Amino acid sequence: MKVVSYLNSVPAGSLGSNSQKELLLRYFVAGIKHPDRGFIHAGRDLDVNADVGVIQGWVHENTKAPHLQVRKNVIRMYKKQNKHVIACDANLFLFHNKENPWGYLRYSFDGVFPNTGNYCDTEPNPKRWMRISNTIKLNLHERKKGGSHILLCLQRNGGWSMDGLSVTEWIAHTVKKIRKFSDRPILLRAHPGDKRAPEYLLDRFSRIRKLDNVKVSTFGRRLEDDLIKAHAVVNHNSSSIVGPIIYGFPAFITDPGRSQCSEVCHHNFKNIEEPLDFDREAWLQRISMFHWNFDELKSGEAWSHMRGYIE
């Protein structure tokens, strides 16, 4: 099997200087062992007669940047040829280790949502989660009970995982649904990468200002601070809810089909006053199966595991 990493799927400014984005592509093919073959490709002609293409990140249709065009064209070409693309994305444990010193990232075939991609996670191995847990010093906390406010962890406005829904629309719809079951105070936490959040969340003409008992958290505040005295946490479909779940807070999501946390979250708000318990240990064992660090890429362990899902 021929596996090719596309260097041009990385932003030009991220190439060289031991960039993590470039290293993951180089290390992945370094771990391809005989009889398979791994190659690095940096040319313009993307069709190199490979069985599997490896790219950094995913892409949505309305993209213009050169590296995003490369990703889009690679995805289209391999899909047309009934072949596979491995995508690498940020790891779900970044809330705990923001600098990612061990190089853990998540890998999937042909998509970056649970309902579009293959995450090679159908046979969880408890030992794998134990290894990651010991390496990054992260443990599952006991379930939190009590608390006062409901924390809404917002996603990036205009982000493609919102599928065209604006953050303010999502807030309004979600608060309306919550209010059918709870009158608790609601705290809005902006996505840390959404630089325009202060503008649209604090605009005096915003529909958010008209919502009863809803406040906006201080921008740049730590997640741990917003979680103090939280009763529950709400999110659309992003990884921002992973930390609260591990810390023991009841979680609610509004797009379960595209969330990696679906099995440990409520899918509606009828139980928001008396949340249910879920098997979070089994969930951690599952998501650990698609997280690999640089050493595991170079050794071939990651490819050996993933290869079994396409043979």
Residue, then its C-alpha position, 0 to 999 in steps of 0.5 A: m500500500k502506498v501512503v503519501s503525505y502532502l506537505n502543501s496541505v500545511p500553511a506555507g508559513s508553517l513549513g520548516s523550523n520543526s513545525q509540528k504541522e510539517l513534522l506530523l506529515r513527515y513522521f507519519v510516512a516515516g512509520i510506514k513499514h515494508p511491504d507498504r511504502g511511505f512518501i513525502h510529496a510537495g509538488r503541484d501534481l497531486d495525483v501520485n498514484a497513492d492508495v492513501g493520502v495524508i493531510q494536515g487538517w480538513v476543509h470546507e467548500n468555501t475555501k480560498a487559501p492555497h493550502l486549503q485548496v490543496r486539501k480540498n483537491v486531495i479529498r475530492m481526488y481520492k474520493k473519486q478514486n474510491k481511495h482514502v484520505i487520513a486527516c490530522d486534527a487538534n487533539l481533544f485534550l488540549f484544554h489540559n496541555k495547550e502546548n501539546p508537548w508530547g505531540y498527541l493529535r487525532y487522526s481519522f479516515d475520510g472526514v473529521f466528524p463521527n458521522t462522516g469519518n472513520y476514527c478507527d475506534t470500534e475496539p477500544n483498548p483500556k491500556r491505550w487510555m491508561r498510557i495517554s492518561n499517565t503521559i499527560k497526567l490527566n485523570l477522570h474526575e468524580r461527577k460534580k453535583g449542585g452548582s448554580h449557573i449553566l455555562l454555554c461554551l460557544q464556538r467560533n462565529g462563522g466556523w465551518s462546524m457551525d454549518g452556516l448557523s451564527v453563534t448569536e442564532w445558536i445562543a437564542h435558540t438554545v436559551k429558548k430551549i433551556r428555558k422550557f426546563s430551567d430558569r438558572p442563570i446562563l453564562l456565555r463563554a466565547h471561543p478563545g480564538d474568536k476575536r470578534a466575539p466582544e463585538y457581537l456579544l456585547d453589541r447593545f443592539s444584539r438580540i442577546r442583550k434581550l435574553d433574561n438572566v444571561k451574562v457574558s463571561t470576561f473574554g480571555r478568562r480561564l475555562e476553570d474559572d467559568l466552571i466554578k459553581a457551574h451546574a451544567v455545560v452546553n455546547h453545539n458540537s466542538s471539543s470545548i466540552v471535553g474538558p468539562i466532561i472529564y472534570g465531572f460536569p453534566a454536559f448537553i450538546t445540540d448537534p450530537g451527530r457531529s460531536q465526539c462526546s455524543e455518548v456522554c452528553h444529553h441531547n436535549f434539555k429535559n434532564i437539565e435540572e437532574p442530569l443523568d450519569f454516563d459511562r465516561e471511562a468507556w468514552l475515554q477509552r474510545i477517543s484514545m484510540f484515534h490519538w497518537n503522538f509523534d513517537e507512535l507515528k515514527s514507530g509505525e504503531a499508528w499506521s499499523h492500527m489504522r491500516g486494519y480498518i481499510e484492509 
